[in-house]
Amino acid sequence: MTPQEFFKNDHFAGKVGIELIEVRPGYSKAQVTIGPQHLNAGHRTQGGVLFTLADLALAAAANSHGALALSLSSTITFLRGSGSGDTLTAEATEQYIGRSTGCYQVNVTNQHGQLVATFQSSVFRKGDPLPFTLE
């Protein structure tokens, strides 16, 4: 399966402009190039864009095992500003996987490799199959 197929029915991600670059078990990478539509009143990247980028990377990594994973809690820490023209990349890495829970770390960096935000999340797996097919 290509990364683009993983969230082909996630219309929100498409509208925001986020692309899934890589998915493998317990890991994913997503990217967005910041445009005027992503900026807040201070001409910096809206925090919700950063959260959405990290959350979609989390979803890909957590669901990469084939069982539906739903977020239990997520926290984000904004470390550096970004703005129009910046390319932001979120890398999600599985830190723990149990029978029904998982813990993930997502780092968001800019095109210079500088850390822009950190995001931590825990997920719950009910055991339900994904509503889409992984190949």
PEGIKA-V440022 format. One record per residue. PSI is psi as a letter, one per 20 degrees, with the letter a starting at -180 (* if undefined). NEAR is the number of other C-alpha atoms within 8 Angstrom. Layout:
# PEGIKA-V440022
psi=PSI near=NEAR
psi=PSI near=NEAR
This chain:
# PEGIKA-V440022
psi=p near=6
psi=q near=6
psi=h near=10
psi=h near=9
psi=h near=7
psi=g near=10
psi=k near=8
psi=h near=7
psi=j near=4
psi=n near=7
psi=h near=7
psi=g near=6
psi=g near=10
psi=g near=9
psi=h near=7
psi=h near=8
psi=j near=8
psi=p near=12
psi=p near=10
psi=p near=14
psi=g near=10
psi=q near=10
psi=p near=12
psi=r near=8
psi=o near=7
psi=j near=11
psi=q near=15
psi=r near=16
psi=p near=13
psi=q near=16
psi=q near=13
psi=q near=11
psi=p near=11
psi=p near=14
psi=a near=9
psi=h near=6
psi=i near=5
psi=i near=11
psi=q near=14
psi=a near=8
psi=h near=5
psi=j near=5
psi=k near=8
psi=r near=11
psi=p near=14
psi=p near=9
psi=h near=7
psi=h near=6
psi=g near=10
psi=g near=11
psi=g near=10
psi=g near=8
psi=g near=13
psi=g near=16
psi=h near=8
psi=h near=10
psi=g near=16
psi=g near=14
psi=g near=10
psi=g near=12
psi=g near=16
psi=h near=14
psi=i near=11
psi=i near=13
psi=i near=7
psi=i near=8
psi=q near=12
psi=p near=12
psi=p near=11
psi=p near=8
psi=p near=9
psi=g near=8
psi=q near=7
psi=q near=9
psi=q near=7
psi=q near=9
psi=p near=7
psi=p near=9
psi=h near=8
psi=q near=7
psi=r near=8
psi=r near=9
psi=a near=11
psi=p near=13
psi=i near=7
psi=q near=10
psi=p near=10
psi=p near=12
psi=p near=12
psi=p near=14
psi=o near=13
psi=p near=16
psi=p near=12
psi=p near=13
psi=h near=8
psi=p near=7
psi=p near=9
psi=a near=6
psi=g near=5
psi=i near=9
psi=r near=10
psi=q near=13
psi=p near=12
psi=q near=14
psi=p near=12
psi=p near=14
psi=p near=13
psi=p near=15
psi=r near=13
psi=a near=13
psi=i near=9
psi=j near=5
psi=j near=6
psi=p near=7
psi=p near=11
psi=h near=13
psi=q near=13
psi=q near=13
psi=p near=14
psi=q near=11
psi=q near=13
psi=q near=12
psi=r near=13
psi=p near=11
psi=o near=12
psi=i near=8
psi=i near=7
psi=q near=7
psi=q near=7
psi=q near=9
psi=j near=5
psi=r near=4
psi=p near=5
psi=p near=7
psi=* near=3
